[in-house]
Amino acid sequence: MFTYIFLFCWYFISFQHVLSESSDSDCLNSFSSLVCKKLANIHFSRTSSLIFNNASFTALSNYSDNFGHLLKLAPAAVLKPGEAKDIVKLIHFVYNFNSKIKNRKTKIYLACRGNGHSTNDQDLLNKTGIILDMSELSSILHINTNKLWIDVEAGILWLKLLKKTLKLNPPLSPRSWTDLLTLSVGGTLSNVGVSGQAGRFGPQISNVLEMDVVTGRGRFITCSPKLNSKLFYAVLGGLGQFGIIVRARIPLRTAPLKARTYTAVYNNIQSFTSDQKMFLNDPKKLFDYVEGSINVSSNPFTFTIELVKYYNNSSTLPTDSYLASISHFKAGSLIGVDSTYFDFLNRLQATVDYLISIGTWNFPHPWLNLWLPASNITEFYNSAVSSSNATLINGPVLLYPIRTNLINSQTSLAFPSDPSNVIFLFAILRTASPEPTAISAAEVDNLRLKTAAIALGGKGLFNVAYTKTEWIQQYGSKYARLSKYKKMYDPLHILSPNQHIFN
Ligand SMILES: Cc1cc2nc3c(=O)[nH]c(=O)nc-3n(C[C@H](O)[C@H](O)[C@H](O)COP(=O)(O)OP(=O)(O)OC[C@H]3O[C@@H](n4cnc5c(N)ncnc54)[C@H](O)[C@@H]3O)c2cc1C
C-alpha cells in the first residue's frame, strides 16, 4: 500500500513529463539505459517532455530520420525543453557526466533539432546521443514597434513569426527569408538562411540583433555585435557547434502589401547570370528579390530568372518594355504575376502540400548545395552542369547570386571570395526513389559536382558531408579561429557531433 502511495506521489511531484519511460531492456544498450535513468532524475520544467525508447520504438521514430531520409539513427533520448533553463540543466548534466569519464566511447552527445529539415545526419544521433527538440520553445516573446524588432524563441518557425508580424498595425516583416517558411529560426541562423532577398538585405545570419545562447559548458549568455560578440558571430552559421540558440532578436521593416514576380527565360548561361548580377547590383534597387533556376527538362538546358518587386501602388512597378530594354531574356518570355506579400513568401507551401499528398515528400533527398565564385560560374556550368543527366537530377536546380559584402566575415559561415563581391548559390534539390542504387547514383553525381566546384574555388553549404580534413579546407583560414571557439564554448565536443567538423 505504502509503495503505491509513494509511487503515486512521486509521479505528481515529478516536474518533468516523461512520455515513455524505459526499463533497462527497452534501451538500446546498457549505456543508453544509464543515460535514460540519469535523465529521469533531472527536474526539468513542468512544460518539458522527455522521450525515451519504448518497446515499439514509436516515441523516438520521429527523431531517427529527417527530411533527407538517407540515414536512420536512433538516439538514447529526446528532451523537448519547455524553458531555456531545461537546456542549461541538460547541458550541465552532459558536461559533468562527460568530464568524469576517460573512455571516449561512452561520451554523451547532444544535437539540436529545429524542424528536422537537414538532409544528412546533422540533426540525428545514435544511441549515445540526446536530441534537443526545440519545437516547444517557439513563443513570440516581445515586439518593439518603435525600434522595429521581434524577440522569439529559437524553435519558432518563420511562418508563425511572419503571420504574427503581418497582423500588426501597420504590418511588419523581417527582411530576409528562406524559400520555405517552415524552417526554425534557430535552424536557419545556425546555417545561413538564404533566398532571393539576400542579394538586397543579406542572408538571415546578417539580420539578427541579439541572441541568448546556451554554450556547450551550459552557460546562458546574451550576445550581440557589442556584447559577447565572439559567441554571437560564432553561433551564426555555426552549425550548432558552439551553443544552442534559445532566443533571437530579428529586425523588422514595414511590410509591403503586394509582390509582383517576373520570370523570363534565357538560352545561355552568360546572359542569364550577367542579368542576374545587373539586377543584384542595381544602385536603384529595382528589385527586392533576385533568384533563378536551370531548366533541366529542356535540351539543351535553359534558364529562368525570377525577380520580385514589392509594392503598395502598382504605378511604381517596372514596365515589361522597360525590362525588355535592359535585359537579355528570350523575347516574349517575360511573365508578371501579382500576389499578396504573404502569398509570395509562402509560395512553396502549396507544392509541399501536394508532394506530401502524393507521398514523395517522404522519399530520399540527396540534395547538394554549393557556393561558387561569380568569376567561375560559367566555367562550372559548362564543365560540370551542362552535360548532367536530367533524370538523375529529378528536382529543381537553383542558381542565383548574392553579395558577399552583406555577409559578416566574422560569422562562422564558409563562403568563397570573388573580386566582384558576388557569389552564386547552386542547389540541386533531388528526390530519389528509395532504392539504394538510385540514392548512390545521386550521391556519386553530387560528389562529382562538389569536386568540380571546389576545384573552381567553391564551397559547400548545409548538407555536404565533410570529413574533418575537408572541413579544414572548407573553412580555410577560419578553421583556426573556429577551433579556438570550439575549445572556449564546447570544450568537450558535446554539441552536434554529426556535422563532423571537430569530432
Ligand atoms: C524543403 C527545404 C527547403 C529549404 N529551403 C531553404 C532556403 O530557402 N534557404 C535556406 O537557407 N535554407 C533552406 N533549407 C535548409 C535549411 O535552412 C536547413 O536545413 C536548416 O537547418 C533547417 O532548419 P531546421 O529548423 O529544420 O533545422 P534542423 O534541420 O532541425 O537542424 C539543423 C542543424 O541546425 C542546428 N540547429 C537547429 N536549431 C538550432 C538552435 N536552436 N541552436 C543551435 N543550433 C541549432 C543543429 O546543429 C542541427 O544540426 C531548406 C531545407 C529544406 C529541407
The ligand as an SDF file (V2000), in Angstrom:
LIG
                    3D

 53 58  0  0  0  0  0  0  0  0999 V2000
   12.4750   21.7750  -48.1790 C   0  0  0  0  0  0  0  0  0  0  0  0
   13.6250   22.6000  -47.6900 C   0  0  0  0  0  0  0  0  0  0  0  0
   13.7550   23.9060  -48.1100 C   0  0  0  0  0  0  0  0  0  0  0  0
   14.8180   24.6760  -47.6760 C   0  0  0  0  0  0  0  0  0  0  0  0
   14.9300   25.9560  -48.1190 N   0  0  0  0  0  0  0  0  0  0  0  0
   15.9400   26.7130  -47.6970 C   0  0  0  0  0  0  0  0  0  0  0  0
   16.0790   28.0440  -48.1550 C   0  0  0  0  0  0  0  0  0  0  0  0
   15.3230   28.5280  -48.9730 O   0  0  0  0  0  0  0  0  0  0  0  0
   17.1060   28.7730  -47.6750 N   0  0  0  0  0  0  0  0  0  0  0  0
   17.9750   28.2730  -46.7540 C   0  0  0  0  0  0  0  0  0  0  0  0
   18.8700   29.0000  -46.3380 O   0  0  0  0  0  0  0  0  0  0  0  0
   17.8730   27.0140  -46.3230 N   0  0  0  0  0  0  0  0  0  0  0  0
   16.9000   26.2250  -46.7810 C   0  0  0  0  0  0  0  0  0  0  0  0
   16.8250   24.9340  -46.3590 N   0  0  0  0  0  0  0  0  0  0  0  0
   17.8780   24.4040  -45.4920 C   0  0  0  0  0  0  0  0  0  0  0  0
   17.5860   24.7400  -44.0410 C   0  0  0  0  0  0  0  0  0  0  0  0
   17.8750   26.0820  -43.7620 O   0  0  0  0  0  0  0  0  0  0  0  0
   18.4700   23.9170  -43.1360 C   0  0  0  0  0  0  0  0  0  0  0  0
   18.2780   22.5580  -43.4040 O   0  0  0  0  0  0  0  0  0  0  0  0
   18.1170   24.2080  -41.7050 C   0  0  0  0  0  0  0  0  0  0  0  0
   18.9710   23.5160  -40.8550 O   0  0  0  0  0  0  0  0  0  0  0  0
   16.7360   23.7200  -41.4750 C   0  0  0  0  0  0  0  0  0  0  0  0
   16.2270   24.2160  -40.3060 O   0  0  0  0  0  0  0  0  0  0  0  0
   15.5380   23.2410  -39.2990 P   0  0  0  0  0  0  0  0  0  0  0  0
   14.7900   24.1680  -38.4300 O   0  0  0  0  0  0  0  0  0  0  0  0
   14.7640   22.1590  -39.8980 O   0  0  0  0  0  0  0  0  0  0  0  0
   16.8480   22.6920  -38.5710 O   0  0  0  0  0  0  0  0  0  0  0  0
   17.3000   21.2020  -38.3360 P   0  0  0  0  0  0  0  0  0  0  0  0
   17.4990   20.5500  -39.6290 O   0  0  0  0  0  0  0  0  0  0  0  0
   16.3780   20.5510  -37.4010 O   0  0  0  0  0  0  0  0  0  0  0  0
   18.6960   21.4350  -37.6390 O   0  0  0  0  0  0  0  0  0  0  0  0
   19.8380   21.5740  -38.4350 C   0  0  0  0  0  0  0  0  0  0  0  0
   21.0620   21.8780  -37.6290 C   0  0  0  0  0  0  0  0  0  0  0  0
   20.9150   23.2060  -37.1540 O   0  0  0  0  0  0  0  0  0  0  0  0
   21.3690   23.2810  -35.8380 C   0  0  0  0  0  0  0  0  0  0  0  0
   20.3230   23.8900  -35.0300 N   0  0  0  0  0  0  0  0  0  0  0  0
   18.9800   23.8120  -35.1870 C   0  0  0  0  0  0  0  0  0  0  0  0
   18.3840   24.5790  -34.2640 N   0  0  0  0  0  0  0  0  0  0  0  0
   19.3650   25.1300  -33.5160 C   0  0  0  0  0  0  0  0  0  0  0  0
   19.3930   26.0080  -32.3980 C   0  0  0  0  0  0  0  0  0  0  0  0
   18.2870   26.4980  -31.8490 N   0  0  0  0  0  0  0  0  0  0  0  0
   20.5950   26.3460  -31.8750 N   0  0  0  0  0  0  0  0  0  0  0  0
   21.7360   25.8720  -32.4020 C   0  0  0  0  0  0  0  0  0  0  0  0
   21.7740   25.0450  -33.4570 N   0  0  0  0  0  0  0  0  0  0  0  0
   20.6020   24.6810  -33.9970 C   0  0  0  0  0  0  0  0  0  0  0  0
   21.6840   21.9180  -35.3330 C   0  0  0  0  0  0  0  0  0  0  0  0
   23.0630   21.7970  -35.1960 O   0  0  0  0  0  0  0  0  0  0  0  0
   21.2500   20.9770  -36.4110 C   0  0  0  0  0  0  0  0  0  0  0  0
   22.2760   20.0840  -36.6130 O   0  0  0  0  0  0  0  0  0  0  0  0
   15.7820   24.1300  -46.7950 C   0  0  0  0  0  0  0  0  0  0  0  0
   15.6640   22.8040  -46.3850 C   0  0  0  0  0  0  0  0  0  0  0  0
   14.6050   22.0470  -46.8310 C   0  0  0  0  0  0  0  0  0  0  0  0
   14.5300   20.6210  -46.4320 C   0  0  0  0  0  0  0  0  0  0  0  0
  1  2  1  0
  2  3  1  0
  2 52  2  0
  3  4  2  0
  4  5  1  0
  4 50  1  0
  5  6  2  0
  6  7  1  0
  6 13  1  0
  7  8  2  0
  7  9  1  0
  9 10  1  0
 10 11  2  0
 10 12  1  0
 12 13  2  0
 13 14  1  0
 14 15  1  0
 14 50  1  0
 15 16  1  0
 16 17  1  0
 16 18  1  0
 18 19  1  0
 18 20  1  0
 20 21  1  0
 20 22  1  0
 22 23  1  0
 23 24  1  0
 24 25  2  0
 24 26  1  0
 24 27  1  0
 27 28  1  0
 28 29  2  0
 28 30  1  0
 28 31  1  0
 31 32  1  0
 32 33  1  0
 33 34  1  0
 33 48  1  0
 34 35  1  0
 35 36  1  0
 35 46  1  0
 36 37  1  0
 36 45  1  0
 37 38  2  0
 38 39  1  0
 39 40  1  0
 39 45  2  0
 40 41  1  0
 40 42  2  0
 42 43  1  0
 43 44  2  0
 44 45  1  0
 46 47  1  0
 46 48  1  0
 48 49  1  0
 50 51  2  0
 51 52  1  0
 52 53  1  0
M  END
$$$$
